[in-house]
Structures are given as C-alpha cells and as structure tokens.
Amino acid sequence: MIRSRLARLFSCLLFATIVAQAGCGDDDFPPNLYSIFFADDVFVAVGQDFSISNSADGDTFFLQAEDGDGAMRSVTFGDGVWVACGDDGFIATSDDTSFWDIQFVPTDRSLRGAAFGKSTYVLVGSAGVIVSSPNTGAWDFETSFTEEDLEDVDFGDGLFVAVGWAGTIVTSPDGSAWTPRESGTHEDLLGVGFGDGRFVAVGNNGVILVSDNGVDWTDASTPTLEILQDVGFGDGVYVIVGDNGTILASTDPEDFALEDSTTGRDLSGVTFGNGKFVAVGHDGEIRNSFDGFDWF
C-alpha cells in the first residue's frame, strides 16, 4: 500500500458550485462529480481525475485530485474508515479524509458502487464484479451470478442490494453470498438507496422501483423520462437526482414530483447530512436543499 496525500498535485477551495480555477482539473475546469456520501460530520464527493472533495457543511468543498485518465466512481463509510473506488480496480481508504491509502484489486474492471453493512465493505462494478472485505486490507471476489454491469449498491434492514444494467438486481445478507432477483424491468438500473424501511432503485427512462424487502419489486409512478442516477433519503424525504438537472422528491417513494434544481447539468449523486441534502454532478455542480423540495 502506498501512503499518499491526494492533494500532492493541486488543491483548491470550492464554493457551492465548483468554480474553474487555474490548476484545478483538466483544461482548468472542475471535475465531474459522480458520488457523494455523508458520515462522521463530513461530506465526501468523488469523481473525474480520481478526485476527492471534502466538506464540513456541504457548501464549501476542498478538492483533492490526482490527475490521471480515469475516475473515482463511488464512496462510502463504515467502522471509522472511508472507502472510495473507481476505474481499473482503484481503491482509496482513509480514516480522516485528508490522507488516503491507495490500493488496487487485481482487475481491469471499473468499481462503481460502494456500501458498508454488517462489518463488511462491498464494492460492485462492471461485468458483474463484486468484491468484499471486513477490514479494507484484503478483498475477496464474490460470485454475483451476472455478467451485467453493476452500477450501485446499498445496505439496509440487514441486506445488501446491488443494481445494474438490463434491470439486474442481486442481494446478499452478508456481502459474500449473492442471489439474483426479478426486477420486472429491462431498463438499466443506475442507483439504489434505502430509507424508512424501503429500497428505491432508479435508472434509464425515468424508471423507479420500490421494495419493502429488497426481494420483491414494484414500479412506482414517475414524472420524467430522464436518466435517473441516484437516490438519497433524510428527514422522511426521498430524493432522486438525474440527467439535465433532474431532481425528484417525495415523502412517499411510490409518488414522486419534479423539483426545480436551478441547474441543467447532469446530477449523479445525492446524500443527506447535517440537516441538508447535497447533490453533485457534472462540471463540479453542487446543489443544496434543507427539505429536498427547494434547491439552491
């Protein structure tokens, strides 16, 4: 493992929407952000050029980046350790979000989703790859029973749920033994979230699926045909983000409404923490909301 400070190449201070600054990404533009997670009083967002952005309040972000051909795709937290993952089996871990240990699992596949539960870290990715670890030091390849790309994974109510292309859903009680489930759709599923005892999966053509147990899934009404990328939950509200600035919100996961995101950029990730939702997306886009309905 290489002890590395990802800020060694450059760093810059970001305000609300990341402003392009000299030396702050390829061609002096802020990176696309693909995922965000809140834990331990910190927001962490990851994205293009293996970037990692940290914030205490969801407004002001400190960008750390390693200039390269690839991206961090997802980030999670558990048992005092942050885990970010990305292209070509790239994994970064940290206990403080300032210094990161870099490692690679032996695969050329992209790791696109990350979750923690039952003292286990689970990463999923292209061609059905799933790896798990109890300590982030050694990773085991698991059998997913699919060759479809897996785009996201979440943990809730004692169950890991991973979603992917062609309506793929696989579940596991422990991160090791996985079972395929019927989703009832052939649309690509790109994001999954859990809140208030219910899983919500989203994807292409505005598809929204809901499940009380991660096994049996039903279609929810959708007000859009945009590509939906991620699901967040907080303070009794479900929030979905997607392409072209799409944001949906509802207290009922079977009946979402469109909200005004005040941006037209693609939004890729959303989380809830410190009393607010924070959504991130392309060109360093960052949007905040205190209730999931009104965004700034």
BATIKE-795893 format. One record per residue (C-alpha): x, y, z; residue number from 1. Coordinates in Angstrom, 1 decimal, decimal comma, m for minus. Example, Ala and Ser with C-alpha at 12.3 -4.5 7.8 and 13.67 -1.06 7.14 Angstrom:
BEGIN
{xx:12,3 | yy:m4,5 | zz:7,8 | i:1} $
{xx:13,7 | yy:m1,1 | zz:7,1 | i:2} $
REM end
This chain:
BEGIN
{xx:0,0 | yy:0,0 | zz:0,0 | i:1} $
{xx:1,3 | yy:3,5 | zz:m0,9 | i:2} $
{xx:0,8 | yy:6,2 | zz:1,7 | i:3} $
{xx:m0,4 | yy:9,1 | zz:m0,4 | i:4} $
{xx:m1,8 | yy:12,5 | zz:0,0 | i:5} $
{xx:m4,1 | yy:13,0 | zz:m3,0 | i:6} $
{xx:m3,6 | yy:16,8 | zz:m2,7 | i:7} $
{xx:0,0 | yy:16,4 | zz:m3,7 | i:8} $
{xx:m0,6 | yy:17,7 | zz:m7,3 | i:9} $
{xx:m3,0 | yy:20,5 | zz:m6,6 | i:10} $
{xx:m5,8 | yy:21,7 | zz:m4,4 | i:11} $
{xx:m8,4 | yy:24,5 | zz:m4,5 | i:12} $
{xx:m11,3 | yy:25,8 | zz:m2,4 | i:13} $
{xx:m14,8 | yy:25,3 | zz:m3,8 | i:14} $
{xx:m17,9 | yy:27,3 | zz:m3,1 | i:15} $
{xx:m21,4 | yy:25,9 | zz:m3,8 | i:16} $
{xx:m20,8 | yy:25,3 | zz:m7,5 | i:17} $
{xx:m17,2 | yy:24,4 | zz:m8,1 | i:18} $
{xx:m15,6 | yy:27,3 | zz:m9,9 | i:19} $
{xx:m13,0 | yy:26,6 | zz:m12,6 | i:20} $
{xx:m9,6 | yy:27,8 | zz:m11,4 | i:21} $
{xx:m6,1 | yy:27,6 | zz:m12,8 | i:22} $
{xx:m4,7 | yy:24,1 | zz:m12,0 | i:23} $
{xx:m8,0 | yy:22,7 | zz:m10,8 | i:24} $
{xx:m8,6 | yy:19,9 | zz:m13,2 | i:25} $
{xx:m8,0 | yy:19,0 | zz:m16,9 | i:26} $
{xx:m8,2 | yy:22,1 | zz:m19,1 | i:27} $
{xx:m8,7 | yy:24,3 | zz:m16,0 | i:28} $
{xx:m12,3 | yy:23,0 | zz:m15,5 | i:29} $
{xx:m13,6 | yy:21,4 | zz:m12,3 | i:30} $
{xx:m14,1 | yy:17,7 | zz:m12,4 | i:31} $
{xx:m17,4 | yy:15,8 | zz:m13,0 | i:32} $
{xx:m18,5 | yy:14,5 | zz:m9,6 | i:33} $
{xx:m20,1 | yy:11,1 | zz:m9,6 | i:34} $
{xx:m20,9 | yy:10,2 | zz:m6,0 | i:35} $
{xx:m21,3 | yy:11,8 | zz:m2,5 | i:36} $
{xx:m21,7 | yy:10,4 | zz:1,0 | i:37} $
{xx:m22,1 | yy:11,9 | zz:4,4 | i:38} $
{xx:m20,7 | yy:10,4 | zz:7,6 | i:39} $
{xx:m18,7 | yy:11,3 | zz:10,7 | i:40} $
{xx:m19,7 | yy:15,0 | zz:10,2 | i:41} $
{xx:m18,1 | yy:15,2 | zz:6,7 | i:42} $
{xx:m19,4 | yy:15,2 | zz:3,2 | i:43} $
{xx:m17,1 | yy:13,4 | zz:0,7 | i:44} $
{xx:m17,6 | yy:13,6 | zz:m3,1 | i:45} $
{xx:m15,6 | yy:11,7 | zz:m5,7 | i:46} $
{xx:m15,3 | yy:12,0 | zz:m9,4 | i:47} $
{xx:m13,3 | yy:12,6 | zz:m12,6 | i:48} $
{xx:m9,5 | yy:12,5 | zz:m12,5 | i:49} $
{xx:m9,6 | yy:10,4 | zz:m9,3 | i:50} $
{xx:m10,8 | yy:13,5 | zz:m7,4 | i:51} $
{xx:m11,9 | yy:13,5 | zz:m3,8 | i:52} $
{xx:m13,7 | yy:16,6 | zz:m2,4 | i:53} $
{xx:m14,3 | yy:17,1 | zz:1,3 | i:54} $
{xx:m16,7 | yy:19,5 | zz:3,1 | i:55} $
{xx:m17,9 | yy:20,1 | zz:6,6 | i:56} $
{xx:m21,0 | yy:22,0 | zz:5,6 | i:57} $
{xx:m22,0 | yy:20,9 | zz:2,0 | i:58} $
{xx:m21,3 | yy:24,4 | zz:0,7 | i:59} $
{xx:m17,6 | yy:24,8 | zz:0,8 | i:60} $
{xx:m15,6 | yy:21,9 | zz:m0,6 | i:61} $
{xx:m11,8 | yy:21,2 | zz:m0,6 | i:62} $
{xx:m10,8 | yy:19,4 | zz:m3,7 | i:63} $
{xx:m8,0 | yy:16,9 | zz:m3,7 | i:64} $
{xx:m7,2 | yy:15,3 | zz:m7,0 | i:65} $
{xx:m4,8 | yy:13,0 | zz:m8,8 | i:66} $
{xx:m4,5 | yy:14,0 | zz:m12,4 | i:67} $
{xx:m5,0 | yy:10,9 | zz:m14,5 | i:68} $
{xx:m7,0 | yy:9,0 | zz:m17,0 | i:69} $
{xx:m9,9 | yy:7,6 | zz:m15,0 | i:70} $
{xx:m12,3 | yy:8,4 | zz:m12,2 | i:71} $
{xx:m13,4 | yy:7,7 | zz:m8,7 | i:72} $
{xx:m17,0 | yy:6,3 | zz:m9,1 | i:73} $
{xx:m18,3 | yy:5,8 | zz:m5,5 | i:74} $
{xx:m17,6 | yy:6,4 | zz:m1,8 | i:75} $
{xx:m18,9 | yy:5,1 | zz:1,5 | i:76} $
{xx:m18,0 | yy:5,0 | zz:5,2 | i:77} $
{xx:m18,1 | yy:2,4 | zz:7,9 | i:78} $
{xx:m16,4 | yy:1,4 | zz:11,1 | i:79} $
{xx:m14,3 | yy:4,6 | zz:11,1 | i:80} $
{xx:m12,9 | yy:4,1 | zz:7,6 | i:81} $
{xx:m13,8 | yy:5,9 | zz:4,3 | i:82} $
{xx:m13,6 | yy:3,8 | zz:1,1 | i:83} $
{xx:m13,6 | yy:5,3 | zz:m2,4 | i:84} $
{xx:m13,4 | yy:3,2 | zz:m5,5 | i:85} $
{xx:m13,1 | yy:3,7 | zz:m9,2 | i:86} $
{xx:m11,7 | yy:2,6 | zz:m12,6 | i:87} $
{xx:m9,3 | yy:m0,3 | zz:m13,1 | i:88} $
{xx:m9,8 | yy:m1,7 | zz:m9,6 | i:89} $
{xx:m8,7 | yy:1,6 | zz:m7,9 | i:90} $
{xx:m9,4 | yy:1,8 | zz:m4,1 | i:91} $
{xx:m8,6 | yy:4,6 | zz:m1,7 | i:92} $
{xx:m9,1 | yy:4,4 | zz:2,1 | i:93} $
{xx:m8,8 | yy:7,0 | zz:4,8 | i:94} $
{xx:m9,7 | yy:7,5 | zz:8,5 | i:95} $
{xx:m9,7 | yy:11,3 | zz:8,3 | i:96} $
{xx:m10,4 | yy:12,2 | zz:4,6 | i:97} $
{xx:m7,1 | yy:14,1 | zz:4,5 | i:98} $
{xx:m4,6 | yy:11,2 | zz:3,9 | i:99} $
{xx:m5,5 | yy:8,3 | zz:1,7 | i:100} $
{xx:m4,0 | yy:4,8 | zz:1,3 | i:101} $
{xx:m4,1 | yy:3,7 | zz:m2,3 | i:102} $
{xx:m4,5 | yy:0,1 | zz:m3,4 | i:103} $
{xx:m5,7 | yy:m1,8 | zz:m6,4 | i:104} $
{xx:m7,6 | yy:m5,1 | zz:m6,6 | i:105} $
{xx:m6,4 | yy:m7,3 | zz:m9,4 | i:106} $
{xx:m9,0 | yy:m6,4 | zz:m12,1 | i:107} $
{xx:m9,3 | yy:m4,0 | zz:m15,0 | i:108} $
{xx:m12,9 | yy:m3,5 | zz:m14,3 | i:109} $
{xx:m14,5 | yy:m0,3 | zz:m13,0 | i:110} $
{xx:m15,7 | yy:m0,3 | zz:m9,4 | i:111} $
{xx:m18,9 | yy:1,8 | zz:m9,5 | i:112} $
{xx:m20,8 | yy:1,3 | zz:m6,2 | i:113} $
{xx:m19,8 | yy:1,1 | zz:m2,6 | i:114} $
{xx:m21,6 | yy:0,2 | zz:0,6 | i:115} $
{xx:m21,0 | yy:m0,9 | zz:4,2 | i:116} $
{xx:m23,0 | yy:m3,1 | zz:6,4 | i:117} $
{xx:m22,6 | yy:m6,0 | zz:9,0 | i:118} $
{xx:m18,9 | yy:m5,0 | zz:9,4 | i:119} $
{xx:m18,3 | yy:m5,6 | zz:5,7 | i:120} $
{xx:m17,4 | yy:m3,3 | zz:2,8 | i:121} $
{xx:m18,9 | yy:m4,2 | zz:m0,5 | i:122} $
{xx:m17,8 | yy:m2,8 | zz:m3,9 | i:123} $
{xx:m19,6 | yy:m3,6 | zz:m7,2 | i:124} $
{xx:m18,8 | yy:m2,8 | zz:m10,8 | i:125} $
{xx:m18,6 | yy:m3,6 | zz:m14,5 | i:126} $
{xx:m19,2 | yy:m7,1 | zz:m15,8 | i:127} $
{xx:m20,8 | yy:m8,2 | zz:m12,5 | i:128} $
{xx:m17,7 | yy:m7,8 | zz:m10,4 | i:129} $
{xx:m18,3 | yy:m7,8 | zz:m6,6 | i:130} $
{xx:m15,5 | yy:m7,6 | zz:m4,0 | i:131} $
{xx:m15,9 | yy:m7,6 | zz:m0,2 | i:132} $
{xx:m13,7 | yy:m7,0 | zz:2,8 | i:133} $
{xx:m14,1 | yy:m7,0 | zz:6,6 | i:134} $
{xx:m11,1 | yy:m4,6 | zz:7,0 | i:135} $
{xx:m10,2 | yy:m2,9 | zz:3,6 | i:136} $
{xx:m6,9 | yy:m4,6 | zz:3,8 | i:137} $
{xx:m7,7 | yy:m7,8 | zz:1,8 | i:138} $
{xx:m10,5 | yy:m8,1 | zz:m0,8 | i:139} $
{xx:m12,3 | yy:m11,2 | zz:m1,9 | i:140} $
{xx:m14,0 | yy:m11,6 | zz:m5,2 | i:141} $
{xx:m17,6 | yy:m12,8 | zz:m4,9 | i:142} $
{xx:m19,9 | yy:m14,6 | zz:m7,3 | i:143} $
{xx:m22,6 | yy:m12,2 | zz:m8,5 | i:144} $
{xx:m24,4 | yy:m14,6 | zz:m10,9 | i:145} $
{xx:m24,5 | yy:m11,9 | zz:m13,5 | i:146} $
{xx:m22,2 | yy:m10,5 | zz:m16,2 | i:147} $
{xx:m24,2 | yy:m7,3 | zz:m16,5 | i:148} $
{xx:m22,5 | yy:m4,1 | zz:m15,2 | i:149} $
{xx:m23,4 | yy:m3,4 | zz:m11,6 | i:150} $
{xx:m23,8 | yy:0,4 | zz:m11,1 | i:151} $
{xx:m24,6 | yy:0,8 | zz:m7,4 | i:152} $
{xx:m25,1 | yy:m1,0 | zz:m4,1 | i:153} $
{xx:m26,7 | yy:0,0 | zz:m0,7 | i:154} $
{xx:m27,3 | yy:m1,7 | zz:2,6 | i:155} $
{xx:m30,5 | yy:m1,5 | zz:4,6 | i:156} $
{xx:m32,5 | yy:m3,7 | zz:7,0 | i:157} $
{xx:m29,8 | yy:m6,4 | zz:7,1 | i:158} $
{xx:m29,5 | yy:m6,7 | zz:3,3 | i:159} $
{xx:m27,1 | yy:m5,5 | zz:0,6 | i:160} $
{xx:m28,9 | yy:m4,7 | zz:m2,7 | i:161} $
{xx:m26,9 | yy:m4,1 | zz:m5,9 | i:162} $
{xx:m28,4 | yy:m2,9 | zz:m9,2 | i:163} $
{xx:m27,2 | yy:m2,7 | zz:m12,8 | i:164} $
{xx:m27,8 | yy:m3,0 | zz:m16,5 | i:165} $
{xx:m30,8 | yy:m4,7 | zz:m18,0 | i:166} $
{xx:m32,8 | yy:m4,5 | zz:m14,8 | i:167} $
{xx:m30,3 | yy:m6,5 | zz:m12,8 | i:168} $
{xx:m30,8 | yy:m6,8 | zz:m9,1 | i:169} $
{xx:m28,8 | yy:m9,0 | zz:m6,8 | i:170} $
{xx:m29,0 | yy:m9,2 | zz:m3,0 | i:171} $
{xx:m26,9 | yy:m10,6 | zz:m0,2 | i:172} $
{xx:m27,3 | yy:m10,8 | zz:3,6 | i:173} $
{xx:m23,5 | yy:m10,7 | zz:4,2 | i:174} $
{xx:m21,8 | yy:m9,4 | zz:1,1 | i:175} $
{xx:m20,5 | yy:m12,8 | zz:0,1 | i:176} $
{xx:m23,5 | yy:m15,0 | zz:m0,9 | i:177} $
{xx:m25,5 | yy:m13,2 | zz:m3,7 | i:178} $
{xx:m28,9 | yy:m14,1 | zz:m5,1 | i:179} $
{xx:m30,4 | yy:m12,7 | zz:m8,4 | i:180} $
{xx:m33,9 | yy:m11,1 | zz:m8,0 | i:181} $
{xx:m36,6 | yy:m10,3 | zz:m10,6 | i:182} $
{xx:m36,9 | yy:m6,5 | zz:m11,1 | i:183} $
{xx:m39,7 | yy:m6,6 | zz:m13,6 | i:184} $
{xx:m37,9 | yy:m4,2 | zz:m15,9 | i:185} $
{xx:m35,2 | yy:m4,4 | zz:m18,7 | i:186} $
{xx:m34,2 | yy:m0,8 | zz:m18,2 | i:187} $
{xx:m30,6 | yy:m0,2 | zz:m16,9 | i:188} $
{xx:m30,7 | yy:0,5 | zz:m13,2 | i:189} $
{xx:m28,1 | yy:3,0 | zz:m12,1 | i:190} $
{xx:m28,8 | yy:3,8 | zz:m8,5 | i:191} $
{xx:m30,3 | yy:2,4 | zz:m5,3 | i:192} $
{xx:m31,0 | yy:3,8 | zz:m1,9 | i:193} $
{xx:m32,6 | yy:2,8 | zz:1,4 | i:194} $
{xx:m34,7 | yy:4,8 | zz:3,8 | i:195} $
{xx:m37,6 | yy:4,3 | zz:6,3 | i:196} $
{xx:m37,7 | yy:0,5 | zz:5,6 | i:197} $
{xx:m37,8 | yy:0,7 | zz:1,8 | i:198} $
{xx:m35,4 | yy:0,3 | zz:m1,0 | i:199} $
{xx:m35,7 | yy:2,6 | zz:m4,1 | i:200} $
{xx:m33,9 | yy:1,8 | zz:m7,4 | i:201} $
{xx:m33,7 | yy:4,1 | zz:m10,4 | i:202} $
{xx:m32,4 | yy:4,2 | zz:m13,9 | i:203} $
{xx:m33,0 | yy:4,9 | zz:m17,6 | i:204} $
{xx:m36,2 | yy:6,4 | zz:m19,0 | i:205} $
{xx:m37,2 | yy:7,6 | zz:m15,5 | i:206} $
{xx:m37,7 | yy:4,1 | zz:m14,1 | i:207} $
{xx:m38,4 | yy:3,9 | zz:m10,4 | i:208} $
{xx:m38,7 | yy:0,6 | zz:m8,5 | i:209} $
{xx:m39,7 | yy:0,2 | zz:m4,8 | i:210} $
{xx:m39,3 | yy:m2,7 | zz:m2,5 | i:211} $
{xx:m40,1 | yy:m3,3 | zz:1,2 | i:212} $
{xx:m37,6 | yy:m6,2 | zz:1,4 | i:213} $
{xx:m35,1 | yy:m5,9 | zz:m1,4 | i:214} $
{xx:m36,5 | yy:m9,1 | zz:m3,0 | i:215} $
{xx:m40,0 | yy:m8,1 | zz:m4,4 | i:216} $
{xx:m40,1 | yy:m5,0 | zz:m6,5 | i:217} $
{xx:m42,9 | yy:m2,9 | zz:m7,9 | i:218} $
{xx:m43,0 | yy:0,0 | zz:m10,4 | i:219} $
{xx:m43,6 | yy:3,5 | zz:m8,9 | i:220} $
{xx:m45,1 | yy:6,3 | zz:m10,9 | i:221} $
{xx:m42,5 | yy:8,6 | zz:m12,5 | i:222} $
{xx:m42,9 | yy:12,2 | zz:m13,7 | i:223} $
{xx:m39,9 | yy:12,1 | zz:m16,1 | i:224} $
{xx:m38,2 | yy:10,1 | zz:m18,8 | i:225} $
{xx:m34,8 | yy:11,4 | zz:m17,9 | i:226} $
{xx:m32,0 | yy:9,1 | zz:m16,8 | i:227} $
{xx:m32,1 | yy:8,9 | zz:m13,0 | i:228} $
{xx:m28,8 | yy:8,3 | zz:m11,3 | i:229} $
{xx:m29,0 | yy:8,1 | zz:m7,5 | i:230} $
{xx:m31,3 | yy:8,1 | zz:m4,5 | i:231} $
{xx:m30,9 | yy:9,8 | zz:m1,1 | i:232} $
{xx:m33,1 | yy:9,8 | zz:2,0 | i:233} $
{xx:m33,3 | yy:12,0 | zz:5,0 | i:234} $
{xx:m35,7 | yy:13,6 | zz:7,4 | i:235} $
{xx:m38,6 | yy:11,5 | zz:6,0 | i:236} $
{xx:m37,9 | yy:12,6 | zz:2,4 | i:237} $
{xx:m36,7 | yy:10,6 | zz:m0,6 | i:238} $
{xx:m34,7 | yy:12,5 | zz:m3,2 | i:239} $
{xx:m33,7 | yy:11,2 | zz:m6,7 | i:240} $
{xx:m31,3 | yy:13,0 | zz:m9,0 | i:241} $
{xx:m30,5 | yy:12,5 | zz:m12,7 | i:242} $
{xx:m29,5 | yy:14,0 | zz:m16,0 | i:243} $
{xx:m30,2 | yy:17,5 | zz:m17,1 | i:244} $
{xx:m30,6 | yy:18,8 | zz:m13,6 | i:245} $
{xx:m33,5 | yy:16,4 | zz:m12,8 | i:246} $
{xx:m34,5 | yy:16,2 | zz:m9,1 | i:247} $
{xx:m37,5 | yy:14,3 | zz:m7,8 | i:248} $
{xx:m38,7 | yy:14,4 | zz:m4,2 | i:249} $
{xx:m41,4 | yy:12,8 | zz:m2,1 | i:250} $
{xx:m42,3 | yy:11,5 | zz:1,3 | i:251} $
{xx:m43,9 | yy:8,6 | zz:m0,5 | i:252} $
{xx:m41,5 | yy:6,6 | zz:m2,7 | i:253} $
{xx:m44,3 | yy:5,5 | zz:m4,9 | i:254} $
{xx:m45,3 | yy:9,0 | zz:m5,9 | i:255} $
{xx:m42,5 | yy:11,4 | zz:m6,8 | i:256} $
{xx:m42,8 | yy:15,0 | zz:m8,1 | i:257} $
{xx:m40,3 | yy:17,1 | zz:m10,2 | i:258} $
{xx:m38,5 | yy:19,9 | zz:m8,3 | i:259} $
{xx:m36,6 | yy:22,9 | zz:m9,6 | i:260} $
{xx:m32,9 | yy:22,1 | zz:m9,2 | i:261} $
{xx:m31,8 | yy:25,5 | zz:m10,7 | i:262} $
{xx:m29,3 | yy:23,8 | zz:m12,9 | i:263} $
{xx:m29,4 | yy:22,0 | zz:m16,3 | i:264} $
{xx:m26,2 | yy:20,0 | zz:m15,6 | i:265} $
{xx:m26,4 | yy:16,2 | zz:m15,1 | i:266} $
{xx:m26,6 | yy:15,3 | zz:m11,4 | i:267} $
{xx:m25,0 | yy:12,0 | zz:m10,4 | i:268} $
{xx:m25,1 | yy:11,7 | zz:m6,6 | i:269} $
{xx:m27,1 | yy:12,8 | zz:m3,6 | i:270} $
{xx:m26,8 | yy:12,4 | zz:0,2 | i:271} $
{xx:m28,3 | yy:13,8 | zz:3,4 | i:272} $
{xx:m26,4 | yy:15,1 | zz:6,4 | i:273} $
{xx:m26,2 | yy:17,9 | zz:8,9 | i:274} $
{xx:m29,8 | yy:18,7 | zz:8,2 | i:275} $
{xx:m29,5 | yy:19,2 | zz:4,4 | i:276} $
{xx:m29,5 | yy:17,3 | zz:1,1 | i:277} $
{xx:m26,4 | yy:17,8 | zz:m1,1 | i:278} $
{xx:m26,4 | yy:16,8 | zz:m4,8 | i:279} $
{xx:m23,4 | yy:16,7 | zz:m7,0 | i:280} $
{xx:m22,9 | yy:16,4 | zz:m10,8 | i:281} $
{xx:m21,0 | yy:17,3 | zz:m13,9 | i:282} $
{xx:m18,7 | yy:20,2 | zz:m14,1 | i:283} $
{xx:m18,4 | yy:20,2 | zz:m10,4 | i:284} $
{xx:m22,1 | yy:21,0 | zz:m9,9 | i:285} $
{xx:m23,2 | yy:21,1 | zz:m6,3 | i:286} $
{xx:m26,8 | yy:21,8 | zz:m5,1 | i:287} $
{xx:m28,2 | yy:22,1 | zz:m1,6 | i:288} $
{xx:m31,6 | yy:21,7 | zz:0,0 | i:289} $
{xx:m32,8 | yy:21,8 | zz:3,5 | i:290} $
{xx:m36,0 | yy:19,9 | zz:2,8 | i:291} $
{xx:m35,5 | yy:18,1 | zz:m0,6 | i:292} $
{xx:m38,0 | yy:20,3 | zz:m2,3 | i:293} $
{xx:m36,4 | yy:23,8 | zz:m2,5 | i:294} $
{xx:m32,9 | yy:23,8 | zz:m4,0 | i:295} $
{xx:m30,2 | yy:26,4 | zz:m4,2 | i:296} $
REM end
